[in-house]
Amino acid sequence: MAGRRRWSTEEILDAAAELLRTGDAESFSVRKLAAVLGTDSSSLYRHFRSKTELLRAVADRILLAAMDGYRAEGDWKQRITALALRVREAFGRQPELAAIWGRYASGGAGSRLVMEEVLQALRAAGLPDEEIPAHYHRIAVLVAALIASEAGVGTIGPEEYEQGMELFRVAVLGADPERFPALAHFARDMRPLGADRPAAFEEILAAHLAHVGAAIGPGRTPRGPSGGS
């Protein structure tokens, strides 16, 4: 009797990513993945010690795709913005995986490449080394939250989206002006969360980077592209 096929790590990740496109991290399990591959869970645990480790690896491949062909160009703000947009675009092609990245993070090569570029850009800005980790963390939280939020909208089907828009219009345009005077006043100019996400992403990121820039202060000289002094 022929033995079961041995799946490579990349083939397992391919199958996991495909399974996650039709579900989510909560419903995903190593047992379900093993069933898809026609094997048993123990064979997958030879590649990944846990479900969390596997999910982190799936998310990391998105970051690797985002960094493929990336070149650091422009000043520190342009570098961070370009990188964030690449990550956003990569997860936009697989929105179901964005929430996994936000929840499980990643410790793989893709994650390290992203971290390295943001840290190098912050050093190039002229920030003192002791302030850089905190600024990095805030940027990472902001970008991950924006991408996960946008991806959540991207996974909604057309019919469900239209239902949501109708509920939004009823809730806003039909607001009682006595109980919700400000909402009634601005109702016709209010936009649902799903509207104009790309512009909102860039504006929010730009505002935060401007805040970081203001913290640099006078007398601090930007460093070279490599982040060296």
C-alpha positions as CSV (number, residue, x, y, z in Angstrom):
1,M,0.0,0.0,0.0
2,A,1.4,3.3,-1.0
3,G,2.1,5.8,1.8
4,R,0.5,9.2,2.0
5,R,2.0,12.0,0.1
6,R,4.4,14.2,1.9
7,W,3.5,17.8,1.6
8,S,6.1,20.6,1.5
9,T,5.9,23.6,3.8
10,E,5.0,25.8,0.9
11,E,2.2,23.5,-0.3
12,I,0.8,23.4,3.2
13,L,0.8,27.2,3.4
14,D,-0.8,27.4,-0.1
15,A,-3.6,25.1,1.1
16,A,-4.0,27.0,4.4
17,A,-4.3,30.4,2.6
18,E,-6.9,28.9,0.3
19,L,-8.9,27.5,3.2
20,L,-8.7,30.8,5.0
21,R,-10.2,32.6,2.0
22,T,-13.4,30.8,2.5
23,G,-13.5,31.1,6.3
24,D,-11.7,32.8,9.1
25,A,-9.1,32.2,11.8
26,E,-11.8,31.2,14.3
27,S,-13.2,28.4,12.1
28,F,-9.8,27.4,10.8
29,S,-8.2,24.3,12.3
30,V,-5.2,22.1,11.6
31,R,-7.6,19.2,11.4
32,K,-9.6,20.8,8.6
33,L,-6.4,21.7,6.7
34,A,-5.2,18.1,7.1
35,A,-8.5,16.8,5.7
36,V,-8.2,19.1,2.7
37,L,-4.7,17.8,2.0
38,G,-5.8,14.2,2.6
39,T,-3.5,13.6,5.5
40,D,-3.5,13.6,9.2
41,S,-2.8,16.5,11.6
42,S,0.4,14.9,13.0
43,S,2.0,15.2,9.6
44,L,1.4,19.0,9.6
45,Y,2.7,19.4,13.1
46,R,6.1,18.2,11.7
47,H,6.2,21.6,9.9
48,F,4.4,23.8,12.4
49,R,4.2,23.3,16.1
50,S,0.8,24.9,16.5
51,K,-2.1,26.5,14.7
52,T,-0.9,29.9,15.7
53,E,2.6,29.3,14.2
54,L,1.0,28.2,11.0
55,L,-1.3,31.2,10.8
56,R,1.7,33.5,11.4
57,A,3.5,31.8,8.6
58,V,0.6,32.4,6.2
59,A,0.4,36.1,7.2
60,D,4.2,36.4,6.8
61,R,4.0,35.3,3.1
62,I,1.8,38.4,2.5
63,L,4.5,40.6,3.9
64,L,7.1,38.9,1.8
65,A,5.0,39.5,-1.3
66,A,4.7,43.2,-0.3
67,M,8.5,43.5,0.0
68,D,9.2,41.8,-3.2
69,G,10.9,44.3,-5.5
70,Y,10.7,47.1,-2.8
71,R,13.4,49.7,-2.9
72,A,13.8,52.5,-0.3
73,E,13.4,55.8,-2.1
74,G,12.7,59.3,-1.0
75,D,12.8,60.8,2.5
76,W,11.7,58.9,5.6
77,K,8.0,59.8,5.3
78,Q,8.0,58.7,1.6
79,R,9.6,55.4,2.5
80,I,7.2,54.6,5.3
81,T,4.2,55.7,3.2
82,A,5.3,53.6,0.2
83,L,5.9,50.6,2.4
84,A,2.5,50.9,4.1
85,L,0.8,51.2,0.8
86,R,2.5,48.1,-0.5
87,V,1.4,46.1,2.6
88,R,-2.1,47.4,2.2
89,E,-2.2,46.4,-1.5
90,A,-0.8,42.9,-0.7
91,F,-3.5,42.3,2.0
92,G,-6.1,43.8,-0.3
93,R,-5.6,40.9,-2.7
94,Q,-6.3,38.5,0.2
95,P,-8.4,40.5,2.7
96,E,-9.3,37.4,4.8
97,L,-5.7,37.2,5.9
98,A,-5.5,40.8,7.1
99,A,-7.3,40.1,10.3
100,I,-5.0,37.1,10.9
101,W,-2.0,39.4,10.6
102,G,-3.5,41.9,13.0
103,R,-4.3,39.2,15.5
104,Y,-1.4,36.8,15.3
105,A,1.3,39.1,13.9
106,S,4.3,37.4,12.3
107,G,7.9,36.7,13.2
108,G,9.1,35.5,9.8
109,A,11.3,37.0,7.2
110,G,8.6,39.2,5.7
111,S,7.9,40.7,9.1
112,R,11.6,41.3,9.7
113,L,12.0,43.0,6.4
114,V,9.1,45.4,7.1
115,M,10.3,46.1,10.6
116,E,13.9,46.8,9.3
117,E,12.7,49.3,6.7
118,V,10.5,51.2,9.1
119,L,13.2,51.3,11.7
120,Q,15.8,52.4,9.1
121,A,13.4,55.2,7.9
122,L,12.9,56.5,11.5
123,R,16.6,56.6,12.0
124,A,17.0,58.4,8.7
125,A,14.4,61.0,10.0
126,G,16.9,62.0,12.7
127,L,15.0,60.6,15.7
128,P,17.3,59.6,18.6
129,D,17.6,55.8,18.9
130,E,15.9,55.7,22.3
131,E,12.6,57.1,20.8
132,I,12.5,54.9,17.7
133,P,11.0,51.7,19.1
134,A,8.0,53.6,20.5
135,H,7.4,55.4,17.3
136,Y,7.7,52.1,15.3
137,H,5.1,50.5,17.5
138,R,2.6,53.2,17.0
139,I,3.1,53.2,13.3
140,A,2.7,49.4,13.2
141,V,-0.5,49.5,15.3
142,L,-2.0,52.2,13.1
143,V,-1.2,50.5,9.8
144,A,-2.3,47.1,11.0
145,A,-5.6,48.5,12.3
146,L,-6.3,50.5,9.1
147,I,-5.5,47.5,6.9
148,A,-7.6,45.1,9.0
149,S,-10.5,47.5,9.1
150,E,-10.4,48.0,5.3
151,A,-10.1,44.3,4.7
152,G,-13.1,43.6,6.8
153,V,-15.2,45.7,4.5
154,G,-13.6,44.0,1.5
155,T,-14.8,40.6,2.5
156,I,-18.5,41.7,2.5
157,G,-20.5,40.6,-0.5
158,P,-22.3,43.1,-2.8
159,E,-25.8,42.3,-1.4
160,E,-24.7,42.5,2.2
161,Y,-22.8,45.8,1.4
162,E,-25.9,47.3,-0.1
163,Q,-28.0,46.3,3.0
164,G,-25.4,48.0,5.2
165,M,-25.5,51.1,3.1
166,E,-29.3,51.3,3.4
167,L,-29.2,50.8,7.1
168,F,-26.6,53.6,7.3
169,R,-28.8,56.0,5.3
170,V,-31.8,55.2,7.4
171,A,-29.9,55.6,10.7
172,V,-28.3,58.9,9.7
173,L,-30.8,60.7,7.5
174,G,-33.6,59.6,9.8
175,A,-31.9,60.7,13.0
176,D,-34.2,62.6,15.4
177,P,-32.9,66.2,15.5
178,E,-34.0,66.7,19.0
179,R,-32.1,63.7,20.4
180,F,-29.2,63.8,17.9
181,P,-28.9,67.5,16.9
182,A,-25.3,67.3,15.6
183,L,-26.0,64.1,13.6
184,A,-29.1,65.6,12.0
185,H,-27.1,68.7,11.2
186,F,-24.3,66.9,9.4
187,A,-26.4,63.9,8.1
188,R,-26.1,64.7,4.4
189,D,-22.3,65.0,4.6
190,M,-21.7,61.9,6.6
191,R,-20.1,59.0,4.9
192,P,-20.2,55.3,5.8
193,L,-17.0,53.6,7.1
194,G,-16.6,51.7,3.8
195,A,-16.5,54.9,1.7
196,D,-13.2,56.2,0.2
197,R,-10.9,53.9,2.2
198,P,-7.8,54.5,0.1
199,A,-7.8,58.3,0.6
200,A,-8.7,57.9,4.3
201,F,-5.8,55.5,4.8
202,E,-3.2,57.9,3.2
203,E,-4.6,60.9,5.1
204,I,-4.5,59.2,8.5
205,L,-1.0,57.9,7.9
206,A,0.2,61.3,6.7
207,A,-1.2,63.0,9.8
208,H,0.5,60.5,12.0
209,L,3.9,60.9,10.2
210,A,3.5,64.7,10.5
211,H,3.1,64.2,14.2
212,V,6.3,62.1,14.3
213,G,8.1,64.7,12.3
214,A,7.0,67.4,14.7
215,A,8.6,65.4,17.5
216,I,12.0,65.5,15.8
217,G,12.5,69.1,16.6
218,P,15.1,71.6,15.3
219,G,18.8,70.8,15.3
220,R,18.4,67.2,14.5
221,T,20.0,66.3,11.1
222,P,18.4,63.6,9.0
223,R,20.6,60.6,8.4
224,G,21.5,58.9,5.1
225,P,19.3,56.3,3.4
226,S,21.0,53.4,5.3
227,G,20.1,55.0,8.6
228,G,23.8,55.4,9.5
229,S,25.1,58.5,11.2
